[in-house]
Amino acid sequence: MRATALGLLLLGCSDYGVTGKVIIEVHDSGDPDAEGEADGGVDTEAPPDDTDDTSPPDDTAPPDESCAVPVADHVDLEDVVWGETGVHFYVADPGWAFAAVHGWRLSQGLAEADIGLELRPAWYFATGLKESFWGCSDSAAADSEHSAAWARQTAAEADGCLQMEATTAWIEICRMYPDDVDCDAVSHADVVSSADQASTGRDNVTTSMLAATYFNLFGYAMLTNHGLADPDAWFAAAADPQAQLKMVALVYNRGAWSTEIDAVIDGCASAPIEDCVTAGSVAQDYVTAVGSYADQMEAAVSRGDCYDDTVYESDVEAWLLSLEPMFPEEDWQAVGLRARAAFLSASGGSAGASFQEVALPVVDAVIGEMAAGLACPADMLDSYYSADCPI
C-alpha cells in the first residue's frame, strides 16, 4: 500500500551476536544440519595467467551489464532456502530497495574516514533470506513473475526480517550511537519488531536495514579488538573475494567477541572464510549461506537483472514515513522537500520514473539533509570496550 502524503533466532546465541535465531536448512547433501550447497564455497585455484598482451580478446565472454544501482531482482537461487528448492528472490516493495541503497550509500560514505566497510544491497537481501525467508511483512506485494508473496514466518515476529535482538544488537546500537538513535525515545519495538502490524501499520523492514547498518559498523570496528588495527588491509589482501561480506555475516550472527573471528583472522587469509569456521556449526552454515545468496545476487546485477520498477513520489514519501519512528527528531518536512526535488530533477519532472534512474539522487539527497548519519563511534568504543576505530 502506498502512502499518499509525506508524514511530518530459534537457537540461542551466547556471545552477543545479532541473531539468536537460525533456521538450519536441508540441502542437496541430505544433511538437515548443513546450510548451502554441499560442495559450495570459493574457488581457490589460481586464476589463469592473462598477462600475455598478444592474446586476442575473448569475444565469447558475456558483457558486464551491471546496473548503476546494484539491487538484484528476480533471481532464481541454486540453494535450498529454508527447506525449499527453486526459490525465486524478488524485491517486494520499493521501500525495501530504497532502504538497501540507503544503507549502502551510508557505508560508502565511511571512505571519507578511511574505513573500507561497504554494505552492498546484496548483504541486506541475503541476510533477510537467511534470517527470516523475508517473512516479516503482512503487506509484501506478490512477485510479478511468479504470483506469490513472501510467506509470513512466525520466527520473524519479535525481531523482524533481519532478526536483530532487543537484548544484544539493539543495546549496542543504543550504546554506540546516542546522538543518532535516541533510545530514550525510540524502542526496539518501534524500529525492528514486525509484530502487531495491524496496529502499527509498519513491518519495520526499512528501519531494520538501517539498524543493521549501524550495528555492522560497530562490529567492523570491534575487529580491532581481535588484533586487526587495519581491517581494510586484511580484507584487501585476503584470497576470498567475499572476505569482508562473510566476516560481517559472521560477526552479525555470532557476535563481536566470538572466537570464530580469531580463527578466521589467523587461518583464512589465503582460504575461503568459511573454511576456518567450526565445521558443521551454525556459524559455518550461516556464513556459507549468506555468501552464496549474495554471490548469486551480485551475478544477477552483473547481468543487468536489477530492480527497476517504476517508482513514484508516493513511494519515496512512504519510505521516508517508515523512517520517522527511528529518527523522530529529524526535520522530515525538509528531508521530504529535498527528496522530492531530487526525484523530480532525476525524472525530468515526471511523478513516476525508473528506480534505477532516481534512486541514487533521491537517497543521496536524503542523506545530505538528515542530521543522523553514519560515523565510527570512537568515544563510545573506547568508553565501553577500550576499542578503536579502524585506522
Protein Blocks (a to p, Z undefined) as FASTA:
>chain_A
ZZfbdcfbfbacfkopablcdcddddfkopakbgcjfkgccdfbdcddfkbmkbccdfkb
ccdfbdfblcdehiadfbdeehiahiacddfbfklmmmmmmmmmmmmmmmmnopabdcdf
klmmmmmmmmnoopabfkbccdfklopacdddfklmmnojnopafklmmmmmmmmmmmlm
ccklpcfklmmocghklmnopahlmmmmmmmmmmmmmmmmmmmmnopablmlmmmmpmbl
klmmmmmmmmmmnopkbfklmmmmmmmmmbcfklmgcehiaklmmmmmmmmmmmmmmmmm
mnopacfbdcdfklmmmmmmmmmmmmmmbcfklmmmmmmmmmmmmnnopabdcfklmmmm
mmmmmmmmpmbdcdddfklmmmmnopacdZZ
